[in-house]
Structure formats: structure tokens, C-alpha cells
Amino acid sequence: MSVKEFTAFVAILMSIVAISIDALLPAFSFIASDLNVSDPNKIQLVISALFLGLAMGQLVCGPLSDAFGRKPVLYVALAIYFIGTAVCYFSNSIEMLLAGRWIQGLGVAGPNIAAVSLVRDSYKGREMAKIMSLVMMVFIMVPTLAPALGQLILLFADWRSIFILYAVYGTIILTWVYYRLDESLPKDKRIPFKANRLAAGFREVLSNRSTTSLMVCMGLVFGCLIGYINSCQQIIQVQFGAGKMFSVYFGMLALLLGVSSLFNSRFVERLGMHFIASRALLVIAGSSLSFLVIQQFFDVRLWMFLLYAATLFGSFGLIFGNLNAMAMEPMGHLAGIASAVIGSTSSLMSITIGTIIGQLYDGTVAPITTGALLIAAAAWALLQYANRQKDMATATV
């Protein structure tokens, strides 16, 4: 593949997670009504269930991709995704829907692992961060459009038809993998699927203090994003009465994340990953503190919340690609296992944090704002620690 096609392909691989979440958001009220879900916060679990499957699936897909290559794992993972999609389509209870979403999560783990591993197989250092930022820029077009696609489907069909969209999307990826993707992991660089070697790989990843700190940092920040995703439909569509404009507002915020990712790709080689990510975390902390103070004296309006959310999304675009690249940088010799450990652990953290923030929704924006403030402060401290550990390791060498 050319660099442009490779970037687009990796972005599409990563975006299967985003479209599996965002296209379903406008349907929350319809799902709750159809499946007789009385607690409006409970419907948020369709997001958490997918992320739980993703976290568990990454632990398996990573080592398997190091042992057998990227393409075979993609084939199996996509097959699992199709099964989960079918279970969701035929669901007649919230429990069955959650089971299907969990299976979908297992399936999207393969493309998610492959996307990161393919980039790490081909690039390193700041060049890898630049590619990841370009991937994020293309990738973000999916969450920009996905809620609108979901809303469009709801105009002509019921919420189950959104899962037909997922099946079509998975088929496009499968076709692209079959006809265009070359295996990026040579046989002589593969790690046999043996328990002792896998355990050694896990120990090596977890023993690197810089990588481990960045992994926790990723979990915290992504947990903030999941908390927003869990609550945004209730906040924007219900609390502020935006109705069908929810898809437009969600898409605009996602587009802002893409713009900030483009900015990062242009300047990361000049300014450095740590410099940009640490400043973005300070922006999140400062804006969250300010917004909390505002809430004590004024009634929050939609435009005020959107302005605050825009600050969050603009900062996220400067953080995710850099944190992932910094965490993966020392792990080139075992990219699959490293990607699995980092992705799975940070995902489990983010699911827990994001679910707590979402379930604390009480008809106000205070839970999201407070969560973002605490998370940004902790993540900033961890990022400084990780940078010091990296400098110490470099000095020792």
C-alpha cells in the first residue's frame, strides 16, 4: 500500500470501534422503549459492554497476532464481530443486547490491535506519532458522520437496522484486508504462542515504568471520553432538548477532535509528544475547574456546555495519538503483546471510570466536569513521571 492508502486503511480498522458506538447513540430512547428499560442510565451499558469485550479480546488478539501474523487474526476477529452483530439484531431483551455488544467488542479487538501493530511494524518514534495523528484525522470522520447515519436510518427503519450498517462496514474491511493488505510481520520475527514466552512478554511490558505509567494515563483520559459518550445523549438530546440536532452537535465536536489531531501531526515532530500532551491535559484541568465554578453561579445553557465540550475534544486530539506512541515506542520487538497489554489494561480502566461517570449522571453536567478535572490532574502527574523514567533509562544507556 502507498502511505495514503495505508493511513486510510488503518483509520478504517480503528474506526470500527467508533462506528459501533456512535451510530447507535441516537437510538438510545428507541431501544429503551422497545426493550422496556425503565432506568435511562441503564441503556448506557450498551457502550460499556462493547468496551468490556474489546478489553478482554485484546489480551487474546495481541499474542495471537504476534504468533500467527496480523491477517489471520483479522479474519477470525471479523467473523466474531459478525456473530455479535447478528445477536444484537435479533435481541428481544436488554440482557441479550448487552451479550451481543460484548461479542461485538471481542470482534473489534482484532482490528484495533492490528491497527496499532501495523503502524508499529512500519514506523517508529516521532514518525510513528505523525502517522498515528494522520490516522486519527481520517478516523475521526467516522464518529463525525456515524450519529447522523444512525439518525438517518431511524427516519426510515427501526433501531435494529443500524446493525445492518455494522455488517456492511465489517464486510468492507474484510474485502480490503483480503485484496490489499500484505502481512507486515515476517515469520522470523513472530513470537511462538507459548505460555512461558507470553508471560515473559507481559512481564517486560509491565516492568517498563514509563510504558506502564503512560498506559494508566491513557486509561484515565479515555475514561473521561467514555464518560462523556455515555452521558452525551441524555445531556444534549434530553436535558437541553436538542432533539435531532444531537447528531449535528456530536459530529461537530468529533470534527474538532480531528482538526486538533491534524494540528498535532503537523507540529509533533517540532515540539515533541510530551510537550503537546502535557499542555493539553493542563487545558482540560483548567477549563474543567472554571466550568465547575461557573455552575455554582449560573444556570448552564446548551451553548455553555458545548463550548466546554469543544475544549475537551480539542485537547483529546492532542493527547491520544501521542500517549499511545510514547507507550509503544520501547516495545517494537513485541508490538502485538505490548499493544494487547496496553490496550486491554487502559480499556478496563477507562470502562470502569467512564461507566461510573455515566451512572452518576443526575440531570446536571457536574459529574462529567468533576471527573474531567480529577482525571486531567492525575494524568498530568503520571505523564511527568513517565517522562522522568524515560530520561533516566536513556541516561543509563
WODAKA-V334734 format. One record per residue. N is the residue number from 1. RES is the residue in one small letter. OMEGA is omega in degrees with one decimal (none if undefined). NEAR is the number of other ideal C-beta (glycine too) atoms within 12 Angstrom. D_CENTER is the distance of its C-alpha to the mean C-alpha in Angstrom with 2 decimals. Layout:
n=<N:N>
res=<RES:RES>
omega=<OMEGA:OMEGA>
near=<NEAR:NEAR>
d_center=<D_CENTER:D_CENTER>
This chain:
n=<1:2:3:4:5:6:7:8:9:10:11:12:13:14:15:16:17:18:19:20:21:22:23:24:25:26:27:28:29:30:31:32:33:34:35:36:37:38:39:40:41:42:43:44:45:46:47:48:49:50:51:52:53:54:55:56:57:58:59:60:61:62:63:64:65:66:67:68:69:70:71:72:73:74:75:76:77:78:79:80:81:82:83:84:85:86:87:88:89:90:91:92:93:94:95:96:97:98:99:100:101:102:103:104:105:106:107:108:109:110:111:112:113:114:115:116:117:118:119:120:121:122:123:124:125:126:127:128:129:130:131:132:133:134:135:136:137:138:139:140:141:142:143:144:145:146:147:148:149:150:151:152:153:154:155:156:157:158:159:160:161:162:163:164:165:166:167:168:169:170:171:172:173:174:175:176:177:178:179:180:181:182:183:184:185:186:187:188:189:190:191:192:193:194:195:196:197:198:199:200:201:202:203:204:205:206:207:208:209:210:211:212:213:214:215:216:217:218:219:220:221:222:223:224:225:226:227:228:229:230:231:232:233:234:235:236:237:238:239:240:241:242:243:244:245:246:247:248:249:250:251:252:253:254:255:256:257:258:259:260:261:262:263:264:265:266:267:268:269:270:271:272:273:274:275:276:277:278:279:280:281:282:283:284:285:286:287:288:289:290:291:292:293:294:295:296:297:298:299:300:301:302:303:304:305:306:307:308:309:310:311:312:313:314:315:316:317:318:319:320:321:322:323:324:325:326:327:328:329:330:331:332:333:334:335:336:337:338:339:340:341:342:343:344:345:346:347:348:349:350:351:352:353:354:355:356:357:358:359:360:361:362:363:364:365:366:367:368:369:370:371:372:373:374:375:376:377:378:379:380:381:382:383:384:385:386:387:388:389:390:391:392:393:394:395:396:397>
res=<m:s:v:k:e:f:t:a:f:v:a:i:l:m:s:i:v:a:i:s:i:d:a:l:l:p:a:f:s:f:i:a:s:d:l:n:v:s:d:p:n:k:i:q:l:v:i:s:a:l:f:l:g:l:a:m:g:q:l:v:c:g:p:l:s:d:a:f:g:r:k:p:v:l:y:v:a:l:a:i:y:f:i:g:t:a:v:c:y:f:s:n:s:i:e:m:l:l:a:g:r:w:i:q:g:l:g:v:a:g:p:n:i:a:a:v:s:l:v:r:d:s:y:k:g:r:e:m:a:k:i:m:s:l:v:m:m:v:f:i:m:v:p:t:l:a:p:a:l:g:q:l:i:l:l:f:a:d:w:r:s:i:f:i:l:y:a:v:y:g:t:i:i:l:t:w:v:y:y:r:l:d:e:s:l:p:k:d:k:r:i:p:f:k:a:n:r:l:a:a:g:f:r:e:v:l:s:n:r:s:t:t:s:l:m:v:c:m:g:l:v:f:g:c:l:i:g:y:i:n:s:c:q:q:i:i:q:v:q:f:g:a:g:k:m:f:s:v:y:f:g:m:l:a:l:l:l:g:v:s:s:l:f:n:s:r:f:v:e:r:l:g:m:h:f:i:a:s:r:a:l:l:v:i:a:g:s:s:l:s:f:l:v:i:q:q:f:f:d:v:r:l:w:m:f:l:l:y:a:a:t:l:f:g:s:f:g:l:i:f:g:n:l:n:a:m:a:m:e:p:m:g:h:l:a:g:i:a:s:a:v:i:g:s:t:s:s:l:m:s:i:t:i:g:t:i:i:g:q:l:y:d:g:t:v:a:p:i:t:t:g:a:l:l:i:a:a:a:a:w:a:l:l:q:y:a:n:r:q:k:d:m:a:t:a:t:v>
omega=<170.3:179.9:-179.5:179.9:178.8:179.0:179.4:-178.3:179.5:178.0:178.4:176.8:-178.9:-172.3:176.8:175.1:-176.6:-177.9:178.5:177.6:-164.8:-179.7:-177.3:-174.7:-179.4:-176.0:-174.6:-178.0:179.9:179.2:-179.4:179.7:-176.2:-176.7:175.9:177.0:-174.3:-178.7:-177.2:178.1:-176.6:-178.4:175.9:-175.4:176.0:174.2:-178.4:-179.5:178.3:179.7:177.0:176.0:178.0:-179.1:-179.5:-178.6:-178.7:-180.0:179.7:-175.2:-179.3:178.4:179.1:179.4:175.1:-177.0:-172.3:-179.0:-174.7:-172.9:179.9:179.6:177.5:-180.0:-178.4:-178.0:179.6:175.9:177.5:178.8:178.5:177.8:178.7:178.3:178.5:178.4:179.1:-177.4:-176.0:-177.1:174.7:176.7:179.6:179.5:178.2:177.5:178.8:176.7:178.1:178.3:176.4:177.3:174.6:179.3:174.9:-177.9:-177.8:178.2:-179.3:176.1:-179.5:177.1:-177.3:-178.6:-179.4:-177.8:178.4:178.2:-178.4:175.8:-169.5:-174.2:177.7:174.9:-177.1:175.3:176.2:178.3:178.7:178.6:-179.8:178.1:175.5:176.1:179.0:-179.5:178.0:-178.4:-173.2:176.6:-179.9:176.7:174.8:-175.1:-172.0:179.3:177.9:176.4:177.6:178.4:178.5:178.1:-178.7:177.5:-174.4:-176.8:179.9:-174.4:179.9:-178.3:176.5:179.3:171.1:174.5:179.5:179.4:178.6:179.8:177.9:178.7:177.1:179.0:-179.4:179.2:179.4:178.5:-174.9:-172.2:-169.9:-173.3:171.2:177.9:-175.4:-178.3:179.7:-177.4:-177.8:178.4:-177.7:180.0:-178.1:-178.3:178.8:-174.3:-176.6:179.5:177.5:178.8:178.0:178.1:178.0:-179.8:-178.8:178.4:-174.9:179.4:177.3:-173.3:179.5:179.8:-179.7:178.8:179.3:176.9:177.6:178.3:177.3:179.8:179.2:-175.5:179.5:174.8:176.3:178.9:179.0:176.6:176.9:-178.1:179.7:-171.8:-167.2:180.0:179.6:-178.3:-173.0:-172.9:-175.4:-176.4:-178.6:173.7:-177.5:178.8:-176.7:176.0:177.7:-178.3:179.5:-179.6:178.8:-179.7:178.7:178.5:177.8:177.7:177.5:176.8:178.2:179.0:179.4:175.4:176.2:176.2:179.9:-179.0:-178.6:-171.1:-174.7:179.5:-180.0:-173.9:-179.1:-176.2:-177.2:-177.7:-176.3:-176.7:-177.7:178.0:179.5:177.7:176.8:177.3:178.3:-179.1:-178.2:-179.8:179.0:177.7:179.7:-178.1:176.0:178.6:179.3:-178.2:-180.0:-173.2:-176.4:170.5:-176.7:176.4:-178.4:-177.4:178.4:178.6:179.9:177.4:177.4:179.3:177.6:176.8:178.2:-175.5:176.4:178.6:179.0:-179.1:178.6:-172.9:-167.3:-178.4:-178.8:179.9:-178.9:-179.7:179.1:-179.6:-176.4:-172.7:-180.0:-169.1:-175.5:-176.5:174.8:-172.6:-176.9:179.8:179.5:178.7:179.8:-178.2:-179.2:-177.8:-176.8:-177.9:179.8:178.7:178.6:176.3:-175.4:177.3:-179.0:-178.1:-177.8:178.3:177.8:179.5:-179.4:-178.4:176.4:179.3:-173.5:-178.0:176.0:179.0:-177.7:-179.2:179.4:-177.7:179.2:178.8:-179.2:179.5:-178.6:-178.5:-177.9:179.5:179.6:-179.1:178.3:179.3:178.5:179.7:177.4:178.9:-179.7:-179.5:176.8:178.5:178.2:178.5:178.8:179.5:178.9:179.6:179.6:178.8:none>
near=<18:9:17:14:17:27:30:27:37:45:37:35:44:44:38:50:48:43:43:47:42:44:42:44:43:37:39:43:24:26:37:25:16:20:28:15:24:11:16:26:29:27:37:41:32:45:45:36:37:48:48:34:42:47:40:28:40:43:31:32:47:45:37:35:47:43:28:26:32:43:30:25:42:42:29:29:43:38:24:32:45:32:27:40:40:24:32:42:27:16:30:17:17:27:19:22:39:31:27:36:40:36:36:49:44:40:46:47:50:50:52:50:50:49:51:48:48:42:42:41:35:26:29:22:22:27:21:36:42:34:40:43:44:34:41:45:35:32:42:40:29:38:44:32:28:36:42:31:34:41:36:20:27:29:17:13:19:20:33:29:25:39:38:24:35:44:30:21:36:38:20:25:43:29:18:27:36:16:14:19:31:19:23:31:32:12:13:8:22:29:32:19:23:14:13:12:20:27:16:19:32:30:17:21:37:25:18:30:23:34:39:32:33:44:40:33:44:45:38:41:47:38:39:46:47:43:41:49:46:42:43:44:41:35:41:36:29:23:26:27:14:27:18:21:20:34:35:22:34:42:33:28:37:43:28:30:41:37:26:37:45:27:27:44:35:20:22:37:21:15:22:22:40:36:24:38:43:33:26:41:40:26:30:43:34:23:29:35:23:22:33:26:18:21:24:14:11:15:14:27:18:24:15:23:33:29:23:36:40:29:33:43:41:32:41:44:43:42:47:45:47:49:47:43:44:42:47:47:34:32:39:27:23:35:42:48:43:43:48:44:44:49:48:38:34:44:41:32:33:42:37:26:37:43:33:27:40:40:27:24:34:18:16:22:39:27:33:43:39:27:41:44:33:28:42:38:25:27:45:32:22:36:39:24:24:35:28:18:26:28:16:15:18:13:9:8:8>
d_center=<24.84:25.35:22.88:22.03:21.59:19.58:17.14:16.99:16.69:13.78:11.97:13.02:11.92:8.26:8.69:10.07:7.00:7.04:10.78:11.06:9.89:11.31:14.58:15.54:15.39:18.89:20.32:19.85:23.48:24.82:23.16:24.48:27.89:28.13:27.15:29.10:26.40:28.33:25.84:23.47:20.95:20.95:19.35:16.08:15.97:15.03:11.43:11.84:13.71:11.14:8.72:12.07:12.96:9.89:10.82:14.42:14.23:12.80:15.97:18.10:16.56:16.49:20.21:21.22:19.86:21.85:24.85:25.06:23.07:19.91:21.51:22.96:19.74:18.13:21.17:21.05:17.36:17.86:21.02:19.31:16.85:20.03:21.65:18.98:19.12:22.89:22.89:20.90:23.32:26.32:25.21:28.03:26.65:23.55:23.73:23.80:20.88:18.78:20.07:19.11:15.52:15.46:17.00:14.55:11.79:14.18:14.55:11.10:11.03:13.68:12.22:9.01:11.68:14.07:12.16:11.99:15.44:17.02:16.37:17.68:20.59:21.67:21.02:21.20:21.33:20.91:21.20:18.03:16.31:17.95:16.79:13.12:13.65:15.48:12.83:10.40:13.51:14.10:10.62:10.67:13.85:12.31:10.80:14.05:16.18:14.58:15.99:19.24:19.40:18.99:21.63:23.84:23.83:24.82:27.79:29.27:28.00:26.56:23.02:23.39:23.66:19.97:19.55:22.00:19.66:17.03:19.90:20.93:17.56:17.51:21.11:20.47:18.10:20.71:23.48:21.90:21.36:24.93:26.72:25.01:23.01:25.13:24.42:23.22:24.21:28.04:29.81:31.40:28.12:26.73:26.67:28.62:27.03:29.16:28.44:30.14:28.38:24.95:25.92:27.12:23.87:21.97:24.65:24.41:20.71:21.23:24.51:23.08:22.88:21.05:18.21:18.15:18.19:15.30:13.32:14.30:13.62:9.92:9.97:11.97:10.21:6.77:9.37:10.96:8.32:8.26:11.98:12.32:10.75:13.00:15.95:15.86:17.81:20.43:20.74:20.99:22.51:24.65:25.39:26.00:27.23:25.31:25.60:24.53:23.67:20.41:18.83:20.37:19.23:15.58:15.85:17.68:15.14:12.38:15.18:15.84:12.45:13.45:16.89:15.98:14.02:17.31:19.27:17.52:18.29:21.86:22.57:20.59:23.44:25.95:24.48:22.33:18.78:19.97:22.01:19.39:16.63:19.36:20.79:17.62:17.27:20.94:20.48:18.00:20.54:23.48:22.35:21.34:24.75:26.51:24.96:25.92:29.44:29.61:28.81:31.91:34.23:32.94:31.68:28.14:28.06:25.34:25.74:25.41:22.12:20.76:22.07:20.35:16.96:17.58:18.11:14.81:12.85:15.26:14.64:10.83:11.61:14.04:12.05:8.74:10.70:13.66:12.51:11.10:14.32:16.53:15.42:15.99:19.15:21.65:20.37:21.44:24.03:21.68:18.38:17.50:18.31:16.75:13.39:13.86:14.99:12.52:9.45:11.37:12.84:10.05:8.23:11.76:12.28:9.40:10.53:14.01:13.67:11.80:14.31:17.15:16.47:16.27:19.36:21.21:21.19:24.91:25.46:24.77:21.96:23.13:20.58:17.60:19.75:21.03:17.73:16.40:19.76:19.86:16.35:16.98:20.38:19.40:16.64:19.28:21.81:19.73:19.04:22.82:23.60:21.44:23.19:26.54:25.95:25.12:28.29:30.34:29.28:30.16:33.46:34.34:33.90>
